[in-house]
Amino acid sequence: MENMNSRPLDSLNQSRGKRVIIELKDGKQLIGKLISFDIHINTVLDETEEHENGEMKRKLGTVFIRGDTITLISPQ
């Protein structure tokens, strides 16, 4: 069980190297392997796929996502 006193960035750090779902303000979802992030939640994903309305639209490879466009990050 996770430590209930952990900080949000600690939880995100545990997902490094694993697949995550990132939802953006425009409703799109990016699914890929979390490579890195910073204190602004600017994020780098690898093996990234863009999903919209539940279906895969395109493969993007390695992407950089500005933290201010992210509404949700979830481990897959």
PDB file of N, CA, C and O in Angstrom:
ATOM      1  N   MET A   1       0.842  -1.186   0.000  1.00  0.00           N
ATOM      2  CA  MET A   1       0.000   0.000   0.000  1.00  0.00           C
ATOM      3  C   MET A   1       0.880   1.239   0.000  1.00  0.00           C
ATOM      4  O   MET A   1       1.927   1.273   0.647  1.00  0.00           O
ATOM      5  N   GLU A   2       0.434   2.272  -0.746  1.00  0.00           N
ATOM      6  CA  GLU A   2       1.231   3.482  -0.845  1.00  0.00           C
ATOM      7  C   GLU A   2       1.227   4.253   0.459  1.00  0.00           C
ATOM      8  O   GLU A   2       0.272   4.202   1.234  1.00  0.00           O
ATOM      9  N   ASN A   3       2.319   4.969   0.681  1.00  0.00           N
ATOM     10  CA  ASN A   3       2.423   5.853   1.833  1.00  0.00           C
ATOM     11  C   ASN A   3       1.437   7.002   1.642  1.00  0.00           C
ATOM     12  O   ASN A   3       1.526   7.732   0.654  1.00  0.00           O
ATOM     13  N   MET A   4       0.506   7.171   2.567  1.00  0.00           N
ATOM     14  CA  MET A   4      -0.519   8.198   2.450  1.00  0.00           C
ATOM     15  C   MET A   4       0.057   9.602   2.614  1.00  0.00           C
ATOM     16  O   MET A   4      -0.618  10.578   2.287  1.00  0.00           O
ATOM     17  N   ASN A   5       1.279   9.728   3.109  1.00  0.00           N
ATOM     18  CA  ASN A   5       1.909  11.029   3.283  1.00  0.00           C
ATOM     19  C   ASN A   5       2.781  11.413   2.095  1.00  0.00           C
ATOM     20  O   ASN A   5       3.444  12.450   2.125  1.00  0.00           O
ATOM     21  N   SER A   6       2.789  10.586   1.043  1.00  0.00           N
ATOM     22  CA  SER A   6       3.648  10.895  -0.095  1.00  0.00           C
ATOM     23  C   SER A   6       3.118  12.125  -0.826  1.00  0.00           C
ATOM     24  O   SER A   6       1.920  12.406  -0.834  1.00  0.00           O
ATOM     25  N   ARG A   7       4.045  12.838  -1.433  1.00  0.00           N
ATOM     26  CA  ARG A   7       3.687  14.040  -2.192  1.00  0.00           C
ATOM     27  C   ARG A   7       3.263  13.631  -3.600  1.00  0.00           C
ATOM     28  O   ARG A   7       3.638  12.555  -4.066  1.00  0.00           O
ATOM     29  N   PRO A   8       2.488  14.471  -4.284  1.00  0.00           N
ATOM     30  CA  PRO A   8       2.034  14.124  -5.638  1.00  0.00           C
ATOM     31  C   PRO A   8       3.179  13.782  -6.593  1.00  0.00           C
ATOM     32  O   PRO A   8       3.064  12.837  -7.374  1.00  0.00           O
ATOM     33  N   LEU A   9       4.273  14.529  -6.541  1.00  0.00           N
ATOM     34  CA  LEU A   9       5.383  14.231  -7.446  1.00  0.00           C
ATOM     35  C   LEU A   9       6.040  12.901  -7.106  1.00  0.00           C
ATOM     36  O   LEU A   9       6.595  12.245  -7.988  1.00  0.00           O
ATOM     37  N   ASP A  10       5.985  12.486  -5.821  1.00  0.00           N
ATOM     38  CA  ASP A  10       6.498  11.164  -5.453  1.00  0.00           C
ATOM     39  C   ASP A  10       5.665  10.079  -6.132  1.00  0.00           C
ATOM     40  O   ASP A  10       6.212   9.106  -6.652  1.00  0.00           O
ATOM     41  N   SER A  11       4.354  10.245  -6.125  1.00  0.00           N
ATOM     42  CA  SER A  11       3.471   9.263  -6.774  1.00  0.00           C
ATOM     43  C   SER A  11       3.727   9.216  -8.272  1.00  0.00           C
ATOM     44  O   SER A  11       3.766   8.140  -8.868  1.00  0.00           O
ATOM     45  N   LEU A  12       3.901  10.381  -8.876  1.00  0.00           N
ATOM     46  CA  LEU A  12       4.172  10.428 -10.302  1.00  0.00           C
ATOM     47  C   LEU A  12       5.523   9.782 -10.607  1.00  0.00           C
ATOM     48  O   LEU A  12       5.679   9.115 -11.630  1.00  0.00           O
ATOM     49  N   ASN A  13       6.483   9.978  -9.731  1.00  0.00           N
ATOM     50  CA  ASN A  13       7.816   9.401  -9.922  1.00  0.00           C
ATOM     51  C   ASN A  13       7.768   7.868  -9.930  1.00  0.00           C
ATOM     52  O   ASN A  13       8.564   7.224 -10.613  1.00  0.00           O
ATOM     53  N   GLN A  14       6.836   7.292  -9.172  1.00  0.00           N
ATOM     54  CA  GLN A  14       6.680   5.834  -9.147  1.00  0.00           C
ATOM     55  C   GLN A  14       6.193   5.299 -10.489  1.00  0.00           C
ATOM     56  O   GLN A  14       6.355   4.112 -10.776  1.00  0.00           O
ATOM     57  N   SER A  15       5.602   6.154 -11.309  1.00  0.00           N
ATOM     58  CA  SER A  15       5.107   5.743 -12.625  1.00  0.00           C
ATOM     59  C   SER A  15       6.151   5.905 -13.719  1.00  0.00           C
ATOM     60  O   SER A  15       5.893   5.549 -14.869  1.00  0.00           O
ATOM     61  N   ARG A  16       7.316   6.431 -13.389  1.00  0.00           N
ATOM     62  CA  ARG A  16       8.385   6.618 -14.376  1.00  0.00           C
ATOM     63  C   ARG A  16       8.762   5.256 -14.971  1.00  0.00           C
ATOM     64  O   ARG A  16       8.970   4.286 -14.242  1.00  0.00           O
ATOM     65  N   GLY A  17       8.846   5.199 -16.298  1.00  0.00           N
ATOM     66  CA  GLY A  17       9.165   3.954 -16.987  1.00  0.00           C
ATOM     67  C   GLY A  17       7.953   3.069 -17.237  1.00  0.00           C
ATOM     68  O   GLY A  17       8.075   2.013 -17.858  1.00  0.00           O
ATOM     69  N   LYS A  18       6.784   3.487 -16.762  1.00  0.00           N
ATOM     70  CA  LYS A  18       5.547   2.713 -16.950  1.00  0.00           C
ATOM     71  C   LYS A  18       4.601   3.486 -17.866  1.00  0.00           C
ATOM     72  O   LYS A  18       4.757   4.687 -18.087  1.00  0.00           O
ATOM     73  N   ARG A  19       3.615   2.756 -18.392  1.00  0.00           N
ATOM     74  CA  ARG A  19       2.627   3.409 -19.256  1.00  0.00           C
ATOM     75  C   ARG A  19       1.642   4.225 -18.424  1.00  0.00           C
ATOM     76  O   ARG A  19       1.176   3.790 -17.370  1.00  0.00           O
ATOM     77  N   VAL A  20       1.340   5.419 -18.929  1.00  0.00           N
ATOM     78  CA  VAL A  20       0.381   6.305 -18.271  1.00  0.00           C
ATOM     79  C   VAL A  20      -0.587   6.840 -19.319  1.00  0.00           C
ATOM     80  O   VAL A  20      -0.303   6.846 -20.517  1.00  0.00           O
ATOM     81  N   ILE A  21      -1.729   7.285 -18.830  1.00  0.00           N
ATOM     82  CA  ILE A  21      -2.712   7.990 -19.654  1.00  0.00           C
ATOM     83  C   ILE A  21      -2.667   9.445 -19.221  1.00  0.00           C
ATOM     84  O   ILE A  21      -2.788   9.746 -18.033  1.00  0.00           O
ATOM     85  N   ILE A  22      -2.494  10.344 -20.173  1.00  0.00           N
ATOM     86  CA  ILE A  22      -2.528  11.777 -19.892  1.00  0.00           C
ATOM     87  C   ILE A  22      -3.703  12.359 -20.651  1.00  0.00           C
ATOM     88  O   ILE A  22      -3.807  12.204 -21.868  1.00  0.00           O
ATOM     89  N   GLU A  23      -4.594  13.036 -19.921  1.00  0.00           N
ATOM     90  CA  GLU A  23      -5.707  13.732 -20.566  1.00  0.00           C
ATOM     91  C   GLU A  23      -5.357  15.198 -20.661  1.00  0.00           C
ATOM     92  O   GLU A  23      -4.829  15.791 -19.720  1.00  0.00           O
ATOM     93  N   LEU A  24      -5.660  15.782 -21.826  1.00  0.00           N
ATOM     94  CA  LEU A  24      -5.366  17.182 -22.080  1.00  0.00           C
ATOM     95  C   LEU A  24      -6.632  18.023 -22.004  1.00  0.00           C
ATOM     96  O   LEU A  24      -7.744  17.499 -22.073  1.00  0.00           O
ATOM     97  N   LYS A  25      -6.453  19.319 -21.864  1.00  0.00           N
ATOM     98  CA  LYS A  25      -7.591  20.242 -21.754  1.00  0.00           C
ATOM     99  C   LYS A  25      -8.520  20.159 -22.962  1.00  0.00           C
ATOM    100  O   LYS A  25      -9.719  20.406 -22.836  1.00  0.00           O
ATOM    101  N   ASP A  26      -7.976  19.812 -24.138  1.00  0.00           N
ATOM    102  CA  ASP A  26      -8.817  19.731 -25.344  1.00  0.00           C
ATOM    103  C   ASP A  26      -9.562  18.403 -25.470  1.00  0.00           C
ATOM    104  O   ASP A  26     -10.249  18.166 -26.464  1.00  0.00           O
ATOM    105  N   GLY A  27      -9.423  17.516 -24.440  1.00  0.00           N
ATOM    106  CA  GLY A  27     -10.162  16.257 -24.429  1.00  0.00           C
ATOM    107  C   GLY A  27      -9.395  15.082 -25.008  1.00  0.00           C
ATOM    108  O   GLY A  27      -9.836  13.940 -24.880  1.00  0.00           O
ATOM    109  N   LYS A  28      -8.259  15.333 -25.640  1.00  0.00           N
ATOM    110  CA  LYS A  28      -7.473  14.230 -26.193  1.00  0.00           C
ATOM    111  C   LYS A  28      -6.768  13.486 -25.070  1.00  0.00           C
ATOM    112  O   LYS A  28      -6.519  14.030 -23.994  1.00  0.00           O
ATOM    113  N   GLN A  29      -6.453  12.229 -25.350  1.00  0.00           N
ATOM    114  CA  GLN A  29      -5.683  11.405 -24.426  1.00  0.00           C
ATOM    115  C   GLN A  29      -4.400  10.993 -25.110  1.00  0.00           C
ATOM    116  O   GLN A  29      -4.393  10.622 -26.283  1.00  0.00           O
ATOM    117  N   LEU A  30      -3.308  11.063 -24.357  1.00  0.00           N
ATOM    118  CA  LEU A  30      -2.029  10.559 -24.822  1.00  0.00           C
ATOM    119  C   LEU A  30      -1.657   9.390 -23.922  1.00  0.00           C
ATOM    120  O   LEU A  30      -1.657   9.518 -22.698  1.00  0.00           O
ATOM    121  N   ILE A  31      -1.340   8.255 -24.527  1.00  0.00           N
ATOM    122  CA  ILE A  31      -0.974   7.068 -23.772  1.00  0.00           C
ATOM    123  C   ILE A  31       0.440   6.690 -24.181  1.00  0.00           C
ATOM    124  O   ILE A  31       0.722   6.488 -25.362  1.00  0.00           O
ATOM    125  N   GLY A  32       1.329   6.596 -23.192  1.00  0.00           N
ATOM    126  CA  GLY A  32       2.703   6.243 -23.498  1.00  0.00           C
ATOM    127  C   GLY A  32       3.493   5.977 -22.235  1.00  0.00           C
ATOM    128  O   GLY A  32       2.964   6.035 -21.125  1.00  0.00           O
ATOM    129  N   LYS A  33       4.780   5.683 -22.425  1.00  0.00           N
ATOM    130  CA  LYS A  33       5.666   5.387 -21.309  1.00  0.00           C
ATOM    131  C   LYS A  33       6.224   6.697 -20.756  1.00  0.00           C
ATOM    132  O   LYS A  33       6.825   7.481 -21.490  1.00  0.00           O
ATOM    133  N   LEU A  34       6.021   6.927 -19.461  1.00  0.00           N
ATOM    134  CA  LEU A  34       6.495   8.143 -18.811  1.00  0.00           C
ATOM    135  C   LEU A  34       8.013   8.097 -18.699  1.00  0.00           C
ATOM    136  O   LEU A  34       8.573   7.217 -18.046  1.00  0.00           O
ATOM    137  N   ILE A  35       8.669   9.051 -19.343  1.00  0.00           N
ATOM    138  CA  ILE A  35      10.125   9.117 -19.319  1.00  0.00           C
ATOM    139  C   ILE A  35      10.585  10.092 -18.229  1.00  0.00           C
ATOM    140  O   ILE A  35      11.414   9.745 -17.387  1.00  0.00           O
ATOM    141  N   SER A  36      10.040  11.314 -18.251  1.00  0.00           N
ATOM    142  CA  SER A  36      10.464  12.308 -17.270  1.00  0.00           C
ATOM    143  C   SER A  36       9.403  13.397 -17.133  1.00  0.00           C
ATOM    144  O   SER A  36       8.485  13.502 -17.946  1.00  0.00           O
ATOM    145  N   PHE A  37       9.556  14.210 -16.074  1.00  0.00           N
ATOM    146  CA  PHE A  37       8.678  15.349 -15.816  1.00  0.00           C
ATOM    147  C   PHE A  37       9.441  16.315 -14.918  1.00  0.00           C
ATOM    148  O   PHE A  37      10.444  15.948 -14.304  1.00  0.00           O
ATOM    149  N   ASP A  38       8.952  17.562 -14.848  1.00  0.00           N
ATOM    150  CA  ASP A  38       9.568  18.535 -13.964  1.00  0.00           C
ATOM    151  C   ASP A  38       8.530  19.082 -12.982  1.00  0.00           C
ATOM    152  O   ASP A  38       7.400  18.596 -12.935  1.00  0.00           O
ATOM    153  N   ILE A  39       8.915  20.091 -12.200  1.00  0.00           N
ATOM    154  CA  ILE A  39       8.001  20.598 -11.168  1.00  0.00           C
ATOM    155  C   ILE A  39       6.769  21.280 -11.756  1.00  0.00           C
ATOM    156  O   ILE A  39       5.777  21.478 -11.054  1.00  0.00           O
ATOM    157  N   HIS A  40       6.823  21.643 -13.044  1.00  0.00           N
ATOM    158  CA  HIS A  40       5.660  22.247 -13.713  1.00  0.00           C
ATOM    159  C   HIS A  40       4.804  21.178 -14.387  1.00  0.00           C
ATOM    160  O   HIS A  40       3.827  21.497 -15.064  1.00  0.00           O
ATOM    161  N   ILE A  41       5.166  19.924 -14.203  1.00  0.00           N
ATOM    162  CA  ILE A  41       4.531  18.755 -14.817  1.00  0.00           C
ATOM    163  C   ILE A  41       4.683  18.770 -16.341  1.00  0.00           C
ATOM    164  O   ILE A  41       3.941  18.082 -17.042  1.00  0.00           O
ATOM    165  N   ASN A  42       5.644  19.552 -16.858  1.00  0.00           N
ATOM    166  CA  ASN A  42       6.045  19.352 -18.248  1.00  0.00           C
ATOM    167  C   ASN A  42       6.518  17.907 -18.313  1.00  0.00           C
ATOM    168  O   ASN A  42       7.292  17.466 -17.463  1.00  0.00           O
ATOM    169  N   THR A  43       6.060  17.172 -19.313  1.00  0.00           N
ATOM    170  CA  THR A  43       6.219  15.716 -19.311  1.00  0.00           C
ATOM    171  C   THR A  43       6.748  15.216 -20.641  1.00  0.00           C
ATOM    172  O   THR A  43       6.402  15.744 -21.697  1.00  0.00           O
ATOM    173  N   VAL A  44       7.593  14.191 -20.581  1.00  0.00           N
ATOM    174  CA  VAL A  44       8.059  13.509 -21.788  1.00  0.00           C
ATOM    175  C   VAL A  44       7.536  12.076 -21.753  1.00  0.00           C
ATOM    176  O   VAL A  44       7.734  11.350 -20.778  1.00  0.00           O
ATOM    177  N   LEU A  45       6.858  11.679 -22.845  1.00  0.00           N
ATOM    178  CA  LEU A  45       6.379  10.308 -23.014  1.00  0.00           C
ATOM    179  C   LEU A  45       7.076   9.698 -24.217  1.00  0.00           C
ATOM    180  O   LEU A  45       7.418  10.400 -25.168  1.00  0.00           O
ATOM    181  N   ASP A  46       7.284   8.393 -24.172  1.00  0.00           N
ATOM    182  CA  ASP A  46       7.825   7.646 -25.303  1.00  0.00           C
ATOM    183  C   ASP A  46       6.786   6.614 -25.733  1.00  0.00           C
ATOM    184  O   ASP A  46       5.900   6.259 -24.956  1.00  0.00           O
ATOM    185  N   GLU A  47       6.896   6.132 -26.973  1.00  0.00           N
ATOM    186  CA  GLU A  47       5.944   5.148 -27.517  1.00  0.00           C
ATOM    187  C   GLU A  47       4.511   5.668 -27.370  1.00  0.00           C
ATOM    188  O   GLU A  47       3.603   4.926 -26.993  1.00  0.00           O
ATOM    189  N   THR A  48       4.328   6.937 -27.669  1.00  0.00           N
ATOM    190  CA  THR A  48       3.062   7.623 -27.410  1.00  0.00           C
ATOM    191  C   THR A  48       2.042   7.405 -28.521  1.00  0.00           C
ATOM    192  O   THR A  48       2.369   7.427 -29.708  1.00  0.00           O
ATOM    193  N   GLU A  49       0.797   7.195 -28.100  1.00  0.00           N
ATOM    194  CA  GLU A  49      -0.340   7.124 -29.019  1.00  0.00           C
ATOM    195  C   GLU A  49      -1.328   8.211 -28.629  1.00  0.00           C
ATOM    196  O   GLU A  49      -1.565   8.450 -27.445  1.00  0.00           O
ATOM    197  N   GLU A  50      -1.903   8.868 -29.630  1.00  0.00           N
ATOM    198  CA  GLU A  50      -2.939   9.869 -29.387  1.00  0.00           C
ATOM    199  C   GLU A  50      -4.305   9.209 -29.550  1.00  0.00           C
ATOM    200  O   GLU A  50      -4.583   8.582 -30.572  1.00  0.00           O
ATOM    201  N   HIS A  51      -5.146   9.353 -28.543  1.00  0.00           N
ATOM    202  CA  HIS A  51      -6.492   8.789 -28.578  1.00  0.00           C
ATOM    203  C   HIS A  51      -7.509   9.917 -28.493  1.00  0.00           C
ATOM    204  O   HIS A  51      -7.308  10.906 -27.787  1.00  0.00           O
ATOM    205  N   GLU A  52      -8.594   9.752 -29.222  1.00  0.00           N
ATOM    206  CA  GLU A  52      -9.676  10.724 -29.183  1.00  0.00           C
ATOM    207  C   GLU A  52     -10.992   9.960 -29.283  1.00  0.00           C
ATOM    208  O   GLU A  52     -11.151   9.096 -30.146  1.00  0.00           O
ATOM    209  N   ASN A  53     -11.923  10.279 -28.407  1.00  0.00           N
ATOM    210  CA  ASN A  53     -13.216   9.593 -28.357  1.00  0.00           C
ATOM    211  C   ASN A  53     -13.044   8.079 -28.245  1.00  0.00           C
ATOM    212  O   ASN A  53     -13.795   7.312 -28.847  1.00  0.00           O
ATOM    213  N   GLY A  54     -12.036   7.657 -27.459  1.00  0.00           N
ATOM    214  CA  GLY A  54     -11.840   6.242 -27.176  1.00  0.00           C
ATOM    215  C   GLY A  54     -11.126   5.442 -28.250  1.00  0.00           C
ATOM    216  O   GLY A  54     -10.923   4.241 -28.075  1.00  0.00           O
ATOM    217  N   GLU A  55     -10.734   6.069 -29.361  1.00  0.00           N
ATOM    218  CA  GLU A  55     -10.023   5.309 -30.383  1.00  0.00           C
ATOM    219  C   GLU A  55      -8.682   5.952 -30.721  1.00  0.00           C
ATOM    220  O   GLU A  55      -8.505   7.168 -30.652  1.00  0.00           O
ATOM    221  N   MET A  56      -7.743   5.075 -31.092  1.00  0.00           N
ATOM    222  CA  MET A  56      -6.402   5.549 -31.400  1.00  0.00           C
ATOM    223  C   MET A  56      -6.405   6.292 -32.730  1.00  0.00           C
ATOM    224  O   MET A  56      -6.860   5.763 -33.744  1.00  0.00           O
ATOM    225  N   LYS A  57      -5.893   7.526 -32.721  1.00  0.00           N
ATOM    226  CA  LYS A  57      -5.851   8.348 -33.931  1.00  0.00           C
ATOM    227  C   LYS A  57      -4.521   8.226 -34.652  1.00  0.00           C
ATOM    228  O   LYS A  57      -4.477   8.098 -35.876  1.00  0.00           O
ATOM    229  N   ARG A  58      -3.413   8.269 -33.872  1.00  0.00           N
ATOM    230  CA  ARG A  58      -2.094   8.182 -34.506  1.00  0.00           C
ATOM    231  C   ARG A  58      -1.015   7.861 -33.487  1.00  0.00           C
ATOM    232  O   ARG A  58      -1.181   8.074 -32.286  1.00  0.00           O
ATOM    233  N   LYS A  59       0.101   7.339 -33.999  1.00  0.00           N
ATOM    234  CA  LYS A  59       1.270   7.063 -33.163  1.00  0.00           C
ATOM    235  C   LYS A  59       2.196   8.263 -33.273  1.00  0.00           C
ATOM    236  O   LYS A  59       2.471   8.752 -34.368  1.00  0.00           O
ATOM    237  N   LEU A  60       2.676   8.734 -32.121  1.00  0.00           N
ATOM    238  CA  LEU A  60       3.482   9.946 -32.093  1.00  0.00           C
ATOM    239  C   LEU A  60       4.936   9.707 -31.709  1.00  0.00           C
ATOM    240  O   LEU A  60       5.773  10.581 -31.936  1.00  0.00           O
ATOM    241  N   GLY A  61       5.262   8.565 -31.141  1.00  0.00           N
ATOM    242  CA  GLY A  61       6.639   8.317 -30.702  1.00  0.00           C
ATOM    243  C   GLY A  61       6.947   9.089 -29.422  1.00  0.00           C
ATOM    244  O   GLY A  61       6.183   9.024 -28.459  1.00  0.00           O
ATOM    245  N   THR A  62       8.061   9.819 -29.409  1.00  0.00           N
ATOM    246  CA  THR A  62       8.462  10.587 -28.231  1.00  0.00           C
ATOM    247  C   THR A  62       7.850  11.982 -28.311  1.00  0.00           C
ATOM    248  O   THR A  62       7.976  12.662 -29.329  1.00  0.00           O
ATOM    249  N   VAL A  63       7.184  12.408 -27.234  1.00  0.00           N
ATOM    250  CA  VAL A  63       6.534  13.727 -27.218  1.00  0.00           C
ATOM    251  C   VAL A  63       6.871  14.467 -25.927  1.00  0.00           C
ATOM    252  O   VAL A  63       7.120  13.857 -24.887  1.00  0.00           O
ATOM    253  N   PHE A  64       6.872  15.787 -26.019  1.00  0.00           N
ATOM    254  CA  PHE A  64       6.999  16.693 -24.878  1.00  0.00           C
ATOM    255  C   PHE A  64       5.652  17.364 -24.707  1.00  0.00           C
ATOM    256  O   PHE A  64       5.110  17.921 -25.662  1.00  0.00           O
ATOM    257  N   ILE A  65       5.099  17.317 -23.493  1.00  0.00           N
ATOM    258  CA  ILE A  65       3.777  17.880 -23.221  1.00  0.00           C
ATOM    259  C   ILE A  65       3.924  18.985 -22.186  1.00  0.00           C
ATOM    260  O   ILE A  65       4.472  18.761 -21.107  1.00  0.00           O
ATOM    261  N   ARG A  66       3.438  20.172 -22.511  1.00  0.00           N
ATOM    262  CA  ARG A  66       3.473  21.272 -21.551  1.00  0.00           C
ATOM    263  C   ARG A  66       2.537  20.960 -20.389  1.00  0.00           C
ATOM    264  O   ARG A  66       1.397  20.540 -20.590  1.00  0.00           O
ATOM    265  N   GLY A  67       3.025  21.167 -19.187  1.00  0.00           N
ATOM    266  CA  GLY A  67       2.255  20.850 -17.994  1.00  0.00           C
ATOM    267  C   GLY A  67       0.939  21.594 -17.891  1.00  0.00           C
ATOM    268  O   GLY A  67      -0.021  21.064 -17.331  1.00  0.00           O
ATOM    269  N   ASP A  68       0.869  22.822 -18.422  1.00  0.00           N
ATOM    270  CA  ASP A  68      -0.373  23.595 -18.285  1.00  0.00           C
ATOM    271  C   ASP A  68      -1.475  23.132 -19.226  1.00  0.00           C
ATOM    272  O   ASP A  68      -2.580  23.674 -19.194  1.00  0.00           O
ATOM    273  N   THR A  69      -1.188  22.119 -20.080  1.00  0.00           N
ATOM    274  CA  THR A  69      -2.235  21.564 -20.947  1.00  0.00           C
ATOM    275  C   THR A  69      -2.805  20.269 -20.373  1.00  0.00           C
ATOM    276  O   THR A  69      -3.773  19.731 -20.911  1.00  0.00           O
ATOM    277  N   ILE A  70      -2.217  19.763 -19.289  1.00  0.00           N
ATOM    278  CA  ILE A  70      -2.605  18.464 -18.716  1.00  0.00           C
ATOM    279  C   ILE A  70      -3.689  18.656 -17.652  1.00  0.00           C
ATOM    280  O   ILE A  70      -3.575  19.522 -16.785  1.00  0.00           O
ATOM    281  N   THR A  71      -4.741  17.836 -17.731  1.00  0.00           N
ATOM    282  CA  THR A  71      -5.766  17.846 -16.683  1.00  0.00           C
ATOM    283  C   THR A  71      -5.706  16.603 -15.802  1.00  0.00           C
ATOM    284  O   THR A  71      -6.191  16.625 -14.671  1.00  0.00           O
ATOM    285  N   LEU A  72      -5.104  15.497 -16.317  1.00  0.00           N
ATOM    286  CA  LEU A  72      -5.090  14.256 -15.550  1.00  0.00           C
ATOM    287  C   LEU A  72      -3.933  13.375 -16.024  1.00  0.00           C
ATOM    288  O   LEU A  72      -3.646  13.285 -17.217  1.00  0.00           O
ATOM    289  N   ILE A  73      -3.281  12.732 -15.061  1.00  0.00           N
ATOM    290  CA  ILE A  73      -2.280  11.701 -15.370  1.00  0.00           C
ATOM    291  C   ILE A  73      -2.651  10.469 -14.554  1.00  0.00           C
ATOM    292  O   ILE A  73      -2.811  10.550 -13.336  1.00  0.00           O
ATOM    293  N   SER A  74      -2.789   9.324 -15.230  1.00  0.00           N
ATOM    294  CA  SER A  74      -3.192   8.109 -14.546  1.00  0.00           C
ATOM    295  C   SER A  74      -2.312   6.940 -14.974  1.00  0.00           C
ATOM    296  O   SER A  74      -2.081   6.748 -16.168  1.00  0.00           O
ATOM    297  N   PRO A  75      -1.812   6.149 -14.008  1.00  0.00           N
ATOM    298  CA  PRO A  75      -1.090   4.941 -14.385  1.00  0.00           C
ATOM    299  C   PRO A  75      -2.027   3.995 -15.116  1.00  0.00           C
ATOM    300  O   PRO A  75      -3.213   3.916 -14.796  1.00  0.00           O
ATOM    301  N   GLN A  76      -1.497   3.279 -16.097  1.00  0.00           N
ATOM    302  CA  GLN A  76      -2.358   2.377 -16.868  1.00  0.00           C
ATOM    303  C   GLN A  76      -2.281   0.971 -16.338  1.00  0.00           C
ATOM    304  O   GLN A  76      -2.940   0.075 -16.865  1.00  0.00           O
TER     305      GLN A  76
END
